[in-house]
Amino acid sequence: GFTRLTEQNEVGAVVSMLNEYFAVLTEAAYQHDGTIFNMAGDSLLVGFNVPFPQPDAPERAWRTALEMVGRFAPVAEAWRERHGLVLGVGVGICAGDAIIGNVGSAHYANYTIIGNPVNTAARLMQMAAPGEVLLCGPLYERTRHLLPADHVEARGDVTLRGRSEAMPVFAVNVLREQA
């Protein structure tokens, strides 16, 4: 009896924390007109320039990343005080051609985005430290005028899981940039 109640309370706490986390992230995405495609675990897949053209899509993606990290910082601090958890948001961003549409079967389909830039962004997100935004080379070139030069670190050519060729990766410590 008691163990089951504790497990249910823990599940409820996790769900509550995920809801708080995704509320912050989705608000940041919507503020910059991002299209949310998927939530999985603690990851959020956001696309820009879809379903309508956004000539400033790279800038929107960068500003969304800043908002996500910045807005989550006070939540992370509250969680540290309340639960003893040390967490943060890491973001991966990449640009390129992708396929957008309903994918699935006759019984279940999902409006989604697929392609190399999506996979690359996911791999970068997995590598990003809390408070860090990792950008692929093409996106860096399109947004470098927005980035705080003294907080950008070139990580060199990185071979990401599932890719045969290395690509340039750039890191921005957003929390340091906002301090």
Phi, psi and chi 1 to 4 in degrees:
 res  aa     phi    psi   chi1   chi2   chi3   chi4
   1 GLY       -  -56.9      -      -      -      -
   2 PHE   -64.3  -43.3  179.1   72.7      -      -
   3 THR   -60.6  -43.6  -57.3      -      -      -
   4 ARG   -63.2  -41.4 -177.1  160.6  176.6   75.9
   5 LEU   -63.6  -42.2 -179.4   61.1      -      -
   6 THR   -61.7  -45.3  -59.0      -      -      -
   7 GLU   -60.7  -42.2  -70.8  172.1    3.8      -
   8 GLN   -64.2  -39.5  -72.7  174.9  -15.3      -
   9 ASN   -64.4  -41.0  -74.7  -16.8      -      -
  10 GLU   -64.5  -42.3  -72.0  174.9    6.6      -
  11 VAL   -61.8  -43.7  168.5      -      -      -
  12 GLY   -61.0  -39.6      -      -      -      -
  13 ALA   -66.7  -41.9      -      -      -      -
  14 VAL   -63.7  -45.4  169.3      -      -      -
  15 VAL   -61.7  -42.1  169.1      -      -      -
  16 SER   -62.0  -43.1  176.0      -      -      -
  17 MET   -66.8  -41.8  -69.3  170.6   73.7      -
  18 LEU   -62.1  -39.6  -78.4  171.1      -      -
  19 ASN   -62.4  -41.9  -73.3  -20.4      -      -
  20 GLU   -64.7  -43.2 -170.7  174.4    5.9      -
  21 TYR   -61.2  -51.2  171.5   78.3      -      -
  22 PHE   -69.3  -27.6  -78.4  122.4      -      -
  23 ALA   -61.6  -42.2      -      -      -      -
  24 VAL   -65.3  -49.0  168.4      -      -      -
  25 LEU   -67.2  -44.1  -88.8   56.9      -      -
  26 THR   -67.8  -35.8   57.8      -      -      -
  27 GLU   -62.1  -41.9 -178.7   59.2   34.6      -
  28 ALA   -63.0  -42.7      -      -      -      -
  29 ALA   -64.2  -45.5      -      -      -      -
  30 TYR   -68.0  -32.7  -74.7  139.8      -      -
  31 GLN   -59.8  -28.7 -178.8  176.1  -19.3      -
  32 HIS  -110.8   21.2  -61.9  -76.6      -      -
  33 ASP    59.7   37.9  -62.6  -39.6      -      -
  34 GLY   -80.6  153.2      -      -      -      -
  35 THR  -102.3  120.9  -61.0      -      -      -
  36 ILE   -86.7  123.6  -64.1  174.4      -      -
  37 PHE  -102.1  -32.8  -74.0   98.7      -      -
  38 ASN  -162.2  145.6 -170.6   17.3      -      -
  39 MET  -121.2  127.9  -72.2 -179.3 -165.8      -
  40 ALA  -144.4  121.9      -      -      -      -
  41 GLY    60.8 -116.8      -      -      -      -
  42 ASP  -113.7   23.0   63.2   -7.7      -      -
  43 SER  -108.2  146.7  -61.6      -      -      -
  44 LEU  -128.1  127.3 -176.4   68.6      -      -
  45 LEU  -102.8  115.8  175.4   58.0      -      -
  46 VAL  -122.2  135.4  179.9      -      -      -
  47 GLY  -117.5  154.7      -      -      -      -
  48 PHE  -126.5  158.5  -65.9   88.7      -      -
  49 ASN    73.9   15.6 -150.1   32.3      -      -
  50 VAL  -142.0  145.7  -65.9      -      -      -
  51 PRO   -79.2   -3.8   30.7  -32.5      -      -
  52 PHE  -116.0  148.5  -56.5  107.2      -      -
  53 PRO   -60.3  138.7  -20.3   30.2      -      -
  54 GLN  -133.6   94.4  -63.8  169.9  -39.6      -
  55 PRO   -55.1  -25.6  -22.0   30.9      -      -
  56 ASP  -100.3   28.6   61.7  -17.7      -      -
  57 ALA   -54.5  -43.1      -      -      -      -
  58 PRO   -60.5  -40.6  -24.9   34.8      -      -
  59 GLU   -65.6  -39.2  -68.9   84.6   -1.3      -
  60 ARG   -62.5  -42.7  -71.1  173.3 -173.4  -94.6
  61 ALA   -62.0  -44.4      -      -      -      -
  62 TRP   -63.2  -46.3  167.8 -113.2      -      -
  63 ARG   -65.1  -35.1  -71.5 -170.0  179.6  101.8
  64 THR   -63.5  -43.9  -61.7      -      -      -
  65 ALA   -60.0  -44.4      -      -      -      -
  66 LEU   -58.1  -46.3  -77.9  176.1      -      -
  67 GLU   -62.2  -43.2  -71.7  -79.8  -29.6      -
  68 MET   -60.5  -50.5  -73.4  177.9  169.4      -
  69 VAL   -66.2  -45.9  173.0      -      -      -
  70 GLY   -65.6  -42.3      -      -      -      -
  71 ARG   -71.0  -29.1  -74.3  178.5 -177.9 -136.8
  72 PHE   -80.0  -22.5 -175.5   70.6      -      -
  73 ALA   -53.2  -47.3      -      -      -      -
  74 PRO   -68.0  -30.6    8.5  -13.1      -      -
  75 VAL   -66.2  -43.9  174.1      -      -      -
  76 ALA   -60.7  -40.7      -      -      -      -
  77 GLU   -63.7  -41.7  179.7   59.7   23.7      -
  78 ALA   -64.2  -41.1      -      -      -      -
  79 TRP   -65.1  -36.7  -71.3    0.2      -      -
  80 ARG   -62.8  -44.8 -173.2 -172.0   62.8   73.3
  81 GLU   -68.2  -42.9  -69.7  175.1    8.7      -
  82 ARG   -77.2  -43.2 -102.3 -175.2  -75.7  155.2
  83 HIS  -117.8   -5.3  -52.4  -70.4      -      -
  84 GLY    72.6   19.3      -      -      -      -
  85 LEU   -93.1  135.4  -60.9  172.3      -      -
  86 VAL  -110.9  104.1  179.0      -      -      -
  87 LEU  -134.1  165.6  -58.8  169.3      -      -
  88 GLY  -165.0  174.2      -      -      -      -
  89 VAL  -103.4  130.2  173.4      -      -      -
  90 GLY  -115.4  139.3      -      -      -      -
  91 VAL  -125.6  141.1  178.8      -      -      -
  92 GLY  -119.4  133.3      -      -      -      -
  93 ILE  -131.9  136.0  -48.4  174.6      -      -
  94 CYS  -143.9  156.4 -164.7      -      -      -
  95 ALA  -123.3  151.6      -      -      -      -
  96 GLY   156.0 -176.9      -      -      -      -
  97 ASP   -78.2  137.5  -66.2  -28.3      -      -
  98 ALA  -140.4  167.3      -      -      -      -
  99 ILE  -106.3  129.5  -61.3  167.8      -      -
 100 ILE  -123.9  132.9  -64.8  102.8      -      -
 101 GLY   164.2 -175.8      -      -      -      -
 102 ASN   -80.0  123.3  -70.1  -42.6      -      -
 103 VAL  -123.5  135.0  175.7      -      -      -
 104 GLY   154.7 -140.6      -      -      -      -
 105 SER  -130.1 -176.8   70.8      -      -      -
 106 ALA   -65.1  -24.2      -      -      -      -
 107 HIS   -93.5  -26.2  -59.3  -72.7      -      -
 108 TYR  -154.3  127.8  176.5   80.4      -      -
 109 ALA  -136.1  156.9      -      -      -      -
 110 ASN  -136.8  132.3 -166.8   18.5      -      -
 111 TYR   -73.1  117.4 -177.5   67.2      -      -
 112 THR  -145.8  176.7 -166.3      -      -      -
 113 ILE  -129.2  132.3 -176.3  169.5      -      -
 114 ILE  -136.7  156.5   57.3  175.2      -      -
 115 GLY   141.4  174.6      -      -      -      -
 116 ASN   -56.7  -43.4  -78.7  -26.6      -      -
 117 PRO   -64.4  -31.6   -4.2    6.6      -      -
 118 VAL   -67.8  -46.6  176.9      -      -      -
 119 ASN   -63.3  -40.6  -64.8  -22.5      -      -
 120 THR   -64.0  -45.3  -60.7      -      -      -
 121 ALA   -59.6  -40.3      -      -      -      -
 122 ALA   -63.9  -42.5      -      -      -      -
 123 ARG   -65.9  -40.3  -59.6  -66.1 -175.4 -101.3
 124 LEU   -64.0  -41.5  -68.2  173.4      -      -
 125 MET   -60.0  -40.2 -176.6  -91.7  -48.4      -
 126 GLN   -64.7  -30.3  -67.9  166.0   -7.6      -
 127 MET   -85.7  -20.3  -68.0  172.4   45.2      -
 128 ALA   -69.3  135.7      -      -      -      -
 129 ALA   -78.5  161.5      -      -      -      -
 130 PRO   -55.9  132.5  -26.3   35.5      -      -
 131 GLY    81.7    8.2      -      -      -      -
 132 GLU  -115.2  142.4 -176.1  175.0   65.1      -
 133 VAL  -116.2  124.9  177.4      -      -      -
 134 LEU  -104.8  131.4  -64.1 -178.5      -      -
 135 LEU  -119.2  140.3  -59.2   97.1      -      -
 136 CYS   -75.3  159.8   67.8      -      -      -
 137 GLY   -51.4  -50.5      -      -      -      -
 138 PRO   -59.6  -38.6  -24.8   33.3      -      -
 139 LEU   -71.8  -38.5 -172.5   71.5      -      -
 140 TYR   -57.7  -45.6  170.1   75.8      -      -
 141 GLU   -60.9  -34.1  -66.6  -57.5  -33.0      -
 142 ARG   -83.4  -15.0  -65.7  173.8   67.1 -176.5
 143 THR  -122.1    2.0   57.7      -      -      -
 144 ARG   -57.2  -28.9   68.8 -172.2  -51.8  166.6
 145 HIS   -68.2  -18.6   64.4  -76.1      -      -
 146 LEU   -93.1  -19.4  -61.3  171.9      -      -
 147 LEU   -82.8  142.5  -54.4  177.7      -      -
 148 PRO   -71.6  104.5   25.7  -31.7      -      -
 149 ALA   -52.5  -37.4      -      -      -      -
 150 ASP   -77.2   -3.0   55.2  -24.0      -      -
 151 HIS  -115.6    6.7  -60.7  -64.5      -      -
 152 VAL   -95.6  130.6  175.8      -      -      -
 153 GLU  -121.2  121.5  174.8 -169.9  -20.5      -
 154 ALA   -74.6  123.5      -      -      -      -
 155 ARG   -91.7    0.3  -67.0  -80.9  170.2   88.0
 156 GLY    80.3 -168.7      -      -      -      -
 157 ASP   -81.8  125.0  -71.2  -16.0      -      -
 158 VAL  -119.9  134.4  176.1      -      -      -
 159 THR   -94.9  114.4  -58.0      -      -      -
 160 LEU   -88.1  151.3  -59.6  171.9      -      -
 161 ARG   -54.4  133.0 -174.3  170.2   51.3   99.2
 162 GLY    86.9    0.1      -      -      -      -
 163 ARG  -119.8  144.1  -57.4 -143.7   26.8  161.6
 164 SER   -92.1  -23.3   57.6      -      -      -
 165 GLU  -109.4  143.6  -64.8 -179.9   20.3      -
 166 ALA   -75.3  153.1      -      -      -      -
 167 MET  -137.0  149.7   67.5  179.4  -41.8      -
 168 PRO   -68.7  137.2   18.2  -23.3      -      -
 169 VAL  -127.6  138.9  172.2      -      -      -
 170 PHE  -124.7  139.7  -62.0   85.2      -      -
 171 ALA  -116.6  140.4      -      -      -      -
 172 VAL  -126.2  123.0 -179.9      -      -      -
 173 ASN   -83.6   99.5 -176.6  -35.8      -      -
 174 VAL   -69.0  -38.0  174.1      -      -      -
 175 LEU   -64.5  -39.2  -67.1  178.7      -      -
 176 ARG   -65.4  -39.4 -170.3  174.4  118.2 -156.2
 177 GLU   -64.7  -32.4 -171.8  -93.0  -26.9      -
 178 GLN   -88.6  -11.1  -68.5 -179.1  -16.4      -
 179 ALA   -71.8      -      -      -      -      -
